[in-house]
Amino acid sequence: MIKNLDQYPVVRDTGYNKQQLIDFEELIVKHWEDAKIRGPVHLSNGNEDQLLEVFKRIKTTDWVFSTWRSHYHAMLKGISLDWLEQQILAGKSITICNMEERFYSSAIVTATLPIALGVAQAIKKSGGTDKVWCFIGDMCFETGIFYEVHKYARNFDLPLYFVVEDNGISTYTPTEATWNVKRDIPSDVVHYSYKSRFPHYGSGKWVAF
Ligand SMILES: Cc1ncc(C[n+]2csc(CCOP(=O)(O)OP(=O)(O)O)c2C)c(N)n1
């Protein structure tokens, strides 16, 4: 189930199906196992159906801000698969950025939020109609930075929208136990839960956040 998605209209067909997403990540797994990738890699899995629905609402001219786990986001935004594969082979999986395609990601938890806010403010000031979509994990959602950015975006009516990708953990630390709180998703924030077959490498211990 995807929370709060229906308020955002469908604007396009991404041209992808679930198997194509899975096949791309399997190709990256093969590159990794063949020791062709010189850098860290984060793979997506288990959220194909949800992302196919979400990206129908995102225009190719909108901005997407992603995380360290961005391969599916980049594909669905419309970035060339060859370019994406080359970036990953060059060790840039966790920081895929393509300004022409209006796609930015960071491996630093919360780092994209203030930048996305600034881009949304610039769009509003210049009278633009494009939107900014910021994808975040559930631990990022619980941070103070998210609450400030979300509050500012709504109170100043900025075209900034959030998608929480909730796997219930931050690396291996349970988000609810950390904050002693159940997820309280604002009505404008899109949210879905999923479980991946690719957990963080080295998972197995709680880490301080
Ligand atoms: C500021 C910062 N602190 C810690 C990390 C290490 N780290 C990388 S991903 C991650 C998990 C964040 O959890 P969540 O926001 O729920 O995202 P998920 O990867 O589970 O989707 C952490 C702690 C980091 N990259 N940046």
The ligand as a Gaussian input file, in Angstrom:
#p B3LYP/6-31G(d) Opt

LIG

1 1
 C       24.993000      11.851000       8.169000
 C       25.134000      10.365000       7.952000
 N       25.135000       9.551000       9.022000
 C       25.269000       8.205000       8.846000
 C       25.401000       7.683000       7.583000
 C       25.541000       6.167000       7.371000
 N       24.309000       5.663000       6.755000
 C       24.219000       5.431000       5.442000
 S       22.717000       4.908000       4.975000
 C       22.152000       4.958000       6.564000
 C       20.744000       4.526000       6.872000
 C       19.763000       5.628000       6.948000
 O       18.475000       5.083000       7.227000
 P       17.214000       5.467000       6.409000
 O       17.111000       6.955000       6.294000
 O       16.050000       4.758000       7.010000
 O       17.544000       4.907000       4.958000
 P       17.591000       3.419000       4.370000
 O       18.985000       3.198000       3.883000
 O       17.188000       2.448000       5.432000
 O       16.616000       3.457000       3.244000
 C       23.144000       5.395000       7.420000
 C       22.980000       5.559000       8.880000
 C       25.430000       8.581000       6.496000
 N       25.541000       8.138000       5.242000
 N       25.261000       9.908000       6.690000

